[in-house]
Amino acid sequence: MVLEDEKIIDLYWERSERAISETDKKYRSRCMYVARSILEDISDAEECLNDTYLTAWNLMPPERPKFLSAFLFKIVRNISYNKFRFQNNSRRKRDISFSTEELEECIDGSNNVEEKFDEAQVVNAINEFLGTLKKDKRYIFVRRYWYLDSIADIAGHCSLTEENVTVILSRIRKQLKDHLKRRMGE
């Protein structure tokens, strides 16, 4: 039987080692998917998964995440990115560099944005924008820029052509750019 998130979080707060095993039972495959979308080596992804569990253990308490899944996915994603950057100082994984370059076009003069606004304001603006998208468009956006899925994978999941997905993403990025300009006063 898989425990509810609230009960798993309670185990972390009780400092019960069972919290890790219950987390692994419920979220292992999805966390590994996130790590593997960034790292090509399964042993590196496993290492990131273990680091994720340790980080979650160290953060709870005092943190009590509202959504355990999002909390874990953010941790595993950040750890995996850091490992990727460390391993690939000069060379870039094609899909990751393309997806980050695609998003960079949404913010003109990104250094100015960072100087004017803190990260929380930018995150809130992006979340606000995502809330305006239809479910299918939001799904495509999140799969590409959060999970780093390839265009081909997204097309397969959504029963679309790769060209359709590319066009949809291009339009969403333009809308995001316009939204950020309005919201951030660019």
Residue pairs with C-beta under 8 A, 6 or more apart in sequence:
2 22
2 25
2 26
3 11
3 22
3 26
5 26
5 67
5 68
5 69
7 22
8 19
8 22
8 23
8 26
8 68
9 60
9 64
9 65
9 68
11 18
11 19
11 22
12 19
12 56
12 57
12 60
12 61
13 60
13 61
13 64
19 57
19 60
20 53
20 57
23 53
23 56
23 68
23 72
24 53
27 68
27 69
27 72
28 49
30 69
30 73
31 49
31 52
31 72
31 73
31 76
32 45
32 46
32 49
33 147
34 73
34 76
34 77
34 80
34 147
35 44
35 45
35 48
35 49
35 76
35 77
35 79
35 80
36 42
36 45
37 147
37 148
37 149
38 77
38 80
38 81
38 83
38 84
38 93
38 96
38 148
39 45
39 48
39 80
39 83
39 84
40 93
44 80
44 83
44 87
45 80
47 83
48 76
48 79
48 80
48 83
49 76
51 79
52 72
52 75
52 76
52 79
55 75
55 79
56 71
56 72
56 75
59 75
63 71
65 71
73 146
77 146
84 93
84 96
95 148
95 150
96 148
99 144
99 145
99 148
102 144
102 145
102 169
102 173
103 145
103 173
104 110
105 173
105 177
106 173
106 176
106 177
106 180
107 113
107 177
107 180
108 177
108 181
108 186
109 186
112 186
113 122
113 180
113 184
113 186
116 184
117 184
121 184
122 180
122 184
125 179
125 180
125 183
125 184
126 176
126 180
128 179
128 183
129 175
129 176
129 179
129 180
129 183
130 138
130 141
130 142
132 179
133 141
133 172
136 158
137 168
137 172
139 158
140 154
140 158
140 165
140 168
140 169
140 172
141 169
141 172
143 149
143 153
143 154
143 157
144 151
144 154
144 169
149 157
151 162
151 165
151 166
151 169
152 162
154 160
154 165
155 161
155 162
155 164
155 165
158 165
160 168
180 186
